[in-house]
Structure formats: structure tokens, C-alpha cells
Amino acid sequence: MIKKIVQVWVATLLIAICLTPVASAATERNFVVSAQGAILMEESTGRVLYAKNEHQPMKIASTTKIMTAILAAESGQMDEMVAVSSNAEGTEGSSLYLRAGEKVKLEDLVYGLMLRSGNDAAVAIAEHVGGSLDGFIYLMNEKAQEIGMSNTVFRNPHGLDTHEDHLSSAYDMAILTQYAMQNEAYEEITGTKDYRVEDNGLRVWHNKNRLLTEKYEHSTGGKTGYTKLAKRTLVSTASKGGLDLVAVTLNDPNDWEDHMHMFNWAFDAFHIERLVNDGPITGISDPFYADHIYVPHEVNYPLTFEEQKKVENELTLYEPPTSRDGQLKSGQTVGELTFYYDNERLVSAPVLYEAPEEENSFWDKLQNLFSHITGAVRYD
């Protein structure tokens, strides 16, 4: 059985949050996104702040390289030298002008991939990390499934229009970027404006992401893309005031402006709010759980000023054990604290048990009493 306790101890905390002075911002959008598919997501929680055809599979051009880059960053091979093949040298489109037979550090290739959008770098990376082009494409699709990209099929590591079914969606590209930004190497690379390589003569790569290099002061990275079939595609990230955002537009003739409009609106309208601190849960009337349950980590969530006033919560606790065999240990999960807005589940945190200092005191006393009555001797 499950015991539900609704709005007991957290109510005071939520009232305190709502009464904290926060500048009210208009949440109405005063812009139109011209993309065929688009999304704006808060990075830490994955909350979707704006969406347009976000699950529609579409061509994504060179934003494909985000997957190529994160697989390379996770490979543990970034310090290895990559032998460039003739297959890589002959890749069409945007290029680092790699030469067959030369050796380039994998890390340098990833910088060239993300800044200069080198298609030849994408093939060289794929052949080295995956063992072959087909092997790497398999890894790309495995990773896509692993992180929940349900409307995505990868057919190459660069995004050229080689296959009609090389497709993804704005939502899928947002969760890929959300995942990739957790990797320090990827985060560093995608936020770099210029990169110099001197191993095989001096090469300088300038980032094609104009939001990062010139247009938007809060930009932290991203990836541009274009092919004749995909048109303009753009994934970008931005941070301000503790709010980290991911924006994706697919087939968008006005992508720079659209991303800046989305970012500016979100930075004005949303704030990361503390819903609960980590620590003990007080005010519980149940004698078993009273003073013995806690939240292991703080819970934060992006909310507008108006949403803050309407957040509700529900504390759910499992039925306490009725026998010694079911006795709880410290750190064991005994329930969940969930927050809602307008009956929609926002976020939750586990509730853990903190055993008394003498964890078995009740059972010990019972056994000692039994031993006293029967005359039995207990040895510890």
C-alpha cells in the first residue's frame, strides 16, 4: 500500500518562495519564429519553453556533427593521432583540407569539425573512433536511442544529403545538446571562437556560429548547418542569471534573429526557482517517519512569476514495515516529493530514510524482554 500526504510540510516553504520579491516579467511572446521546426528548452531540467513542430523528423544538415563530436569526446581517444584516409580527404562540402596520409590529433579534428564544420574531419573522426564509417554510424544511432532521440536516424557523421532518411527533430536535437553539454570537453569546444593548430603547418579555424562570435553576448556555443535540402539549421546555447537554454531551429531563413528573440524572451520571463532545499522533512505526524526522512538534494525548476504562485506539491510515502525482516536502512528510498503546476507534473525528488542512531532498538528491546522472561542469555 502507499500512503499519500498532500501539502503538509512543504506548504510553508512554497509560501515563502511566492512571497519573495521577484520582478514580474511579461510572458507573452512578442515575436514569431520563422522556422519549420523549432524548440527552446531549459537545459538542466529539460523543460520545453517554446515549441513548433518539435517532433517532426526533418533534415538537420551539419548540426549532425554534435553527435559526432560528443562520441569523439566520450571515446577516451582525444589525445590519439588520426591517420587521414583518402575517403576522408575526398569528402565534399565544407572542409579542413585534410590530406590523405597526414596524421592529426583527434582533439584537433573535433575542433575543426565544430568550428569550421569540416566534413572531411567528420569522416576521419568516424573512421578512427568507430573503426569504420559504418561502425561509427552504428554508434551514432545507438547513442540516439540511449538518450531518447525517438525521431532520429543517422546515416553519416556530417549531415550531407547522402540519404533521404538521415533525419532528426528539433526536440531530439535539443536533448542531444542537453546531453552533450554535460561533457566538459564538448562544452569547451563548442564555446571556442578561434582555434590554432600548428602540427602540420599553421591552421586557424574560426567558429561559424555568429551568435557566439559577434551577435549575442550570452551565447555559449552551438552548431550551424546548411544543405540545399535542409536549408538553414541552427542549434545554439545561451546562459544568463543561472538560466541555461538550448534553442534549435530547422529550415529557418531567419535563424540568428529567431534564436536571439527566443533567448531574450526566456531570460525575461523565466527564473530558476528553488522549490525545496536538501535536508530533513519536518512536520510529519506518522510516528515511524517523523524526524527520519529527508530530501537528498535541492530541487530547482524554471518558472515564471505567475507560475510560482500556483505550484502545488504532493508527498508520497510507502507504508512503514510491520516486521523486523522489512526494517529500513539509512539511505533507503521511502517515497517521493512531487511538484505540480495546473495538475501537470513538473519535477520530483526521492525521499530517503534516516534510521535512528540505535537502528534496531525496538527489536532489541523486544528480544531482550523475551530473553528476560525465558531466562535465555543473549551474547552480542
C-alpha positions as CSV (number, residue, x, y, z in Angstrom):
1,M,0.0,0.0,0.0
2,I,1.0,3.6,-0.5
3,K,0.2,6.4,1.9
4,K,-0.2,9.9,0.4
5,I,0.4,13.1,2.4
6,V,-0.6,16.1,0.4
7,Q,0.7,19.7,1.1
8,V,1.8,19.0,4.6
9,W,5.3,20.3,5.4
10,V,6.2,22.0,2.1
11,A,3.3,24.5,2.1
12,T,5.2,26.9,4.3
13,L,8.3,26.7,2.1
14,L,6.3,27.4,-1.0
15,I,4.5,30.3,0.5
16,A,7.9,31.8,1.4
17,I,9.0,31.4,-2.2
18,C,5.9,33.0,-3.6
19,L,6.3,36.0,-1.2
20,T,9.9,36.5,-2.2
21,P,10.1,39.8,-4.2
22,V,10.6,38.9,-7.9
23,A,10.2,41.3,-10.7
24,S,7.2,40.3,-12.8
25,A,8.0,39.8,-16.4
26,A,5.6,39.6,-19.4
27,T,5.4,36.0,-20.5
28,E,3.6,36.7,-23.7
29,R,5.8,36.2,-26.8
30,N,6.1,39.3,-28.9
31,F,7.8,37.5,-31.9
32,V,7.2,34.9,-34.5
33,V,9.7,32.1,-35.2
34,S,10.0,31.6,-39.0
35,A,11.5,28.0,-38.7
36,Q,9.6,25.0,-40.0
37,G,10.6,23.2,-36.7
38,A,11.8,24.9,-33.5
39,I,12.2,24.4,-29.8
40,L,13.5,26.3,-26.8
41,M,14.5,24.1,-23.8
42,E,15.8,24.8,-20.3
43,E,19.0,22.8,-20.1
44,S,19.1,21.5,-16.5
45,T,15.5,20.2,-16.4
46,G,14.6,19.7,-20.0
47,R,11.5,21.9,-19.6
48,V,10.2,23.0,-23.0
49,L,9.6,26.7,-23.0
50,Y,8.6,27.1,-26.7
51,A,8.0,24.6,-29.5
52,K,6.8,24.5,-33.1
53,N,6.6,21.1,-34.9
54,E,9.2,20.0,-32.4
55,H,8.8,16.2,-33.1
56,Q,8.6,16.4,-36.9
57,P,11.5,14.5,-38.5
58,M,13.4,16.8,-40.7
59,K,16.8,17.2,-42.4
60,I,19.4,18.7,-40.0
61,A,22.5,19.3,-42.1
62,S,25.7,19.9,-40.1
63,T,24.0,20.0,-36.7
64,T,24.6,16.2,-37.1
65,K,28.2,17.0,-36.1
66,I,27.0,17.5,-32.5
67,M,26.6,13.7,-32.3
68,T,29.9,13.1,-34.0
69,A,31.7,15.5,-31.6
70,I,30.2,14.0,-28.4
71,L,31.0,10.5,-29.4
72,A,34.6,11.5,-30.0
73,A,34.7,13.4,-26.7
74,E,33.4,10.3,-24.9
75,S,35.7,7.9,-26.7
76,G,38.8,8.4,-24.4
77,Q,40.9,8.8,-27.6
78,M,41.1,12.6,-27.8
79,D,44.9,12.6,-27.5
80,E,45.4,9.9,-30.2
81,M,46.7,10.7,-33.7
82,V,44.3,10.0,-36.5
83,A,45.6,8.9,-39.9
84,V,43.5,10.7,-42.6
85,S,42.2,8.3,-45.2
86,S,41.7,9.1,-48.9
87,N,38.0,8.6,-48.2
88,A,38.1,11.5,-45.7
89,E,40.2,13.7,-48.0
90,G,37.6,13.4,-50.7
91,T,34.6,14.4,-48.7
92,E,32.6,17.2,-50.4
93,G,31.5,20.4,-49.0
94,S,32.9,22.4,-46.1
95,S,36.4,21.2,-45.5
96,L,39.6,21.4,-43.3
97,Y,41.5,20.5,-46.5
98,L,43.0,17.4,-44.8
99,R,45.4,15.4,-46.9
100,A,45.4,11.6,-47.1
101,G,48.2,10.1,-45.1
102,E,48.7,13.0,-42.7
103,K,48.2,12.4,-39.0
104,V,46.1,14.8,-36.9
105,K,45.3,14.7,-33.2
106,L,41.6,13.7,-32.7
107,E,41.0,16.6,-30.4
108,D,42.2,19.0,-33.2
109,L,39.8,17.3,-35.6
110,V,36.9,17.8,-33.3
111,Y,37.7,21.5,-33.0
112,G,37.8,21.7,-36.8
113,L,34.6,19.7,-37.0
114,M,32.7,22.1,-34.7
115,L,34.2,25.4,-35.6
116,R,35.0,25.1,-39.3
117,S,32.3,22.4,-39.9
118,G,34.8,20.2,-41.7
119,N,33.1,17.3,-43.5
120,D,36.5,15.7,-44.1
121,A,37.1,15.9,-40.3
122,A,33.8,14.2,-39.7
123,V,34.8,11.2,-41.8
124,A,38.3,11.0,-40.3
125,I,36.8,11.1,-36.8
126,A,34.2,8.4,-37.7
127,E,36.7,6.0,-39.2
128,H,39.1,6.4,-36.2
129,V,36.5,6.2,-33.3
130,G,34.1,3.7,-35.0
131,G,36.7,1.6,-36.7
132,S,34.9,2.3,-40.0
133,L,32.3,4.7,-41.3
134,D,29.5,2.1,-40.9
135,G,30.8,1.2,-37.4
136,F,30.6,4.9,-36.3
137,I,27.1,5.3,-37.8
138,Y,26.0,2.3,-35.7
139,L,27.4,4.1,-32.6
140,M,25.5,7.3,-33.5
141,N,22.2,5.5,-33.7
142,E,22.9,3.5,-30.5
143,K,23.6,6.7,-28.6
144,A,20.5,8.3,-30.1
145,Q,18.3,5.5,-28.8
146,E,20.1,5.6,-25.4
147,I,19.3,9.3,-24.7
148,G,15.8,9.2,-26.1
149,M,16.1,10.6,-29.6
150,S,13.0,8.7,-30.9
151,N,12.6,10.6,-34.2
152,T,16.2,10.4,-35.4
153,V,18.1,8.3,-37.9
154,F,21.7,9.0,-38.6
155,R,23.2,7.8,-42.0
156,N,26.5,9.8,-41.9
157,P,28.7,11.7,-39.5
158,H,28.5,15.1,-41.2
159,G,24.9,15.8,-42.3
160,L,25.3,15.9,-46.1
161,D,22.3,14.9,-48.1
162,T,23.5,11.4,-48.8
163,H,20.4,9.6,-47.6
164,E,16.8,10.7,-47.6
165,D,16.1,9.2,-44.2
166,H,19.0,11.0,-42.4
167,L,16.6,12.9,-40.2
168,S,16.0,14.2,-36.7
169,S,13.6,16.6,-35.0
170,A,14.0,19.9,-33.1
171,Y,13.2,18.1,-29.8
172,D,15.7,15.3,-30.5
173,M,18.5,17.8,-31.3
174,A,17.7,19.7,-28.1
175,I,18.0,16.6,-25.9
176,L,21.2,15.7,-27.8
177,T,22.6,19.1,-27.0
178,Q,21.4,18.9,-23.4
179,Y,23.3,15.6,-23.1
180,A,26.4,16.9,-24.8
181,M,26.7,20.0,-22.7
182,Q,27.3,17.8,-19.6
183,N,30.6,16.8,-21.1
184,E,33.4,19.3,-20.2
185,A,35.4,18.7,-23.4
186,Y,32.4,19.2,-25.6
187,E,31.3,22.3,-23.7
188,E,34.8,23.8,-24.1
189,I,35.0,23.1,-27.8
190,T,31.5,24.3,-28.8
191,G,32.2,27.6,-26.9
192,T,35.5,28.3,-28.6
193,K,35.7,31.2,-31.1
194,D,39.0,30.5,-32.7
195,Y,41.4,27.6,-32.6
196,R,45.0,27.2,-33.8
197,V,46.7,24.0,-35.0
198,E,50.4,24.0,-35.7
199,D,51.3,20.3,-36.0
200,N,51.2,20.3,-39.8
201,G,51.8,23.9,-40.6
202,L,49.7,26.7,-39.0
203,R,45.9,26.3,-39.3
204,V,43.5,28.7,-37.8
205,W,39.8,27.8,-37.5
206,H,37.1,30.4,-36.9
207,N,33.8,29.5,-35.5
208,K,30.9,29.9,-37.9
209,N,28.4,30.4,-35.1
210,R,27.9,34.2,-35.4
211,L,25.8,34.2,-32.2
212,L,28.9,33.2,-30.3
213,T,31.4,35.3,-32.2
214,E,29.6,38.6,-32.7
215,K,25.8,38.7,-32.3
216,Y,24.8,37.6,-28.8
217,E,26.7,38.2,-25.6
218,H,25.0,35.4,-23.7
219,S,25.8,32.7,-26.3
220,T,27.8,29.7,-25.0
221,G,28.1,27.6,-28.2
222,G,26.2,25.5,-30.7
223,K,26.4,24.4,-34.3
224,T,25.4,25.8,-37.6
225,G,24.2,23.8,-40.7
226,Y,23.1,24.2,-44.3
227,T,22.5,22.0,-47.3
228,K,20.3,22.6,-50.3
229,L,17.6,20.2,-49.0
230,A,17.8,21.0,-45.3
231,K,18.2,24.8,-45.7
232,R,19.5,26.7,-42.7
233,T,19.7,24.8,-39.4
234,L,21.0,26.0,-36.1
235,V,21.5,24.7,-32.6
236,S,22.6,27.2,-30.0
237,T,23.0,27.5,-26.3
238,A,23.0,30.6,-24.0
239,S,23.3,31.3,-20.3
240,K,22.3,34.3,-18.2
241,G,21.4,34.7,-14.5
242,G,21.6,31.0,-13.7
243,L,19.3,30.0,-16.6
244,D,20.9,27.8,-19.3
245,L,19.0,27.5,-22.6
246,V,19.1,25.3,-25.7
247,A,17.5,26.5,-28.9
248,V,17.0,24.6,-32.2
249,T,15.6,25.8,-35.5
250,L,15.3,23.7,-38.6
251,N,14.7,25.1,-42.1
252,D,14.8,28.7,-40.8
253,P,15.7,31.6,-43.1
254,N,16.0,34.0,-40.1
255,D,17.7,31.7,-37.6
256,W,20.1,34.3,-35.9
257,E,17.2,36.6,-35.1
258,D,14.9,33.8,-34.1
259,H,17.3,32.4,-31.6
260,M,18.0,35.8,-30.0
261,H,14.3,36.5,-29.7
262,M,13.7,33.2,-28.0
263,F,16.6,33.7,-25.6
264,N,15.7,37.2,-24.7
265,W,12.1,36.3,-24.0
266,A,13.0,33.3,-21.8
267,F,15.6,35.3,-19.9
268,D,13.0,38.0,-19.1
269,A,10.1,35.6,-18.3
270,F,11.7,32.6,-16.5
271,H,13.8,32.2,-13.4
272,I,15.3,29.2,-11.8
273,E,13.4,28.8,-8.5
274,R,14.3,26.7,-5.5
275,L,11.3,24.5,-4.7
276,V,12.9,22.7,-1.8
277,N,16.2,22.5,-0.1
278,D,18.1,19.3,0.6
279,G,17.7,18.2,4.2
280,P,15.2,16.8,6.7
281,I,11.4,16.8,6.2
282,T,9.7,18.1,9.3
283,G,6.1,18.2,10.4
284,I,5.3,14.6,9.6
285,S,2.7,13.1,12.0
286,D,3.4,9.4,11.2
287,P,5.3,8.2,14.3
288,F,7.5,5.9,12.2
289,Y,8.7,8.5,9.7
290,A,8.6,11.6,12.0
291,D,12.1,13.2,12.1
292,H,13.5,10.3,10.0
293,I,13.0,11.3,6.3
294,Y,14.9,13.8,4.1
295,V,15.4,15.0,0.6
296,P,18.9,14.2,-0.6
297,H,19.3,17.2,-3.0
298,E,17.7,20.5,-3.7
299,V,15.0,20.8,-6.3
300,N,15.2,23.8,-8.8
301,Y,12.9,24.5,-11.7
302,P,12.4,27.3,-14.3
303,L,9.2,29.1,-13.6
304,T,7.5,32.4,-14.5
305,F,6.5,34.7,-11.7
306,E,2.8,33.8,-12.1
307,E,3.6,30.0,-12.1
308,Q,5.5,30.4,-8.8
309,K,2.2,31.3,-7.1
310,K,0.4,28.2,-8.3
311,V,2.9,25.4,-7.7
312,E,1.5,22.6,-5.6
313,N,3.2,19.6,-4.1
314,E,2.5,16.0,-3.0
315,L,4.5,13.9,-0.6
316,T,4.0,10.2,-1.1
317,L,5.4,7.7,1.5
318,Y,5.4,4.0,1.4
319,E,3.6,2.1,4.2
320,P,6.1,1.5,7.0
321,P,7.3,-2.1,7.5
322,T,5.5,-4.2,10.1
323,S,8.2,-6.8,10.8
324,R,11.9,-6.9,11.5
325,D,12.5,-8.5,8.2
326,G,11.3,-5.4,6.5
327,Q,13.3,-3.0,8.6
328,L,14.5,0.0,6.7
329,K,18.2,1.1,6.4
330,S,19.6,4.6,6.3
331,G,19.6,5.9,2.7
332,Q,16.7,3.7,1.6
333,T,14.0,5.3,-0.6
334,V,10.7,5.5,1.1
335,G,8.7,7.9,-1.0
336,E,8.7,10.8,-3.4
337,L,8.1,14.6,-3.3
338,T,6.5,15.8,-6.5
339,F,5.7,19.3,-7.7
340,Y,2.8,20.2,-10.0
341,Y,1.6,23.2,-11.9
342,D,-2.0,23.3,-13.2
343,N,-2.2,19.5,-12.5
344,E,0.8,18.9,-14.7
345,R,3.8,17.1,-13.1
346,L,6.9,19.3,-13.2
347,V,9.6,17.6,-11.2
348,S,10.1,15.3,-8.3
349,A,12.8,14.2,-5.8
350,P,13.2,11.0,-3.9
351,V,12.5,10.9,-0.2
352,L,15.1,8.9,1.8
353,Y,15.0,7.3,5.3
354,E,17.4,8.2,8.1
355,A,17.5,5.4,10.6
356,P,17.7,6.2,14.4
357,E,21.1,6.0,15.9
358,E,20.2,2.8,17.5
359,E,18.6,1.4,14.4
360,N,17.4,-1.9,15.9
361,S,16.5,-0.5,19.3
362,F,12.8,-1.5,19.2
363,W,13.6,-5.0,18.1
364,D,16.5,-5.3,20.5
365,K,14.2,-4.3,23.4
366,L,11.6,-6.9,22.3
367,Q,14.2,-9.6,22.1
368,N,15.8,-8.6,25.5
369,L,12.4,-8.7,27.1
370,F,11.7,-12.2,25.6
371,S,15.2,-13.3,26.8
372,H,14.5,-12.0,30.4
373,I,11.1,-13.8,30.6
374,T,12.5,-17.1,29.3
375,G,15.8,-16.8,31.1
376,A,17.7,-17.0,27.9
377,V,21.1,-15.3,27.7
378,R,21.9,-13.1,24.7
379,Y,25.5,-12.6,23.6
380,D,26.4,-9.6,21.3
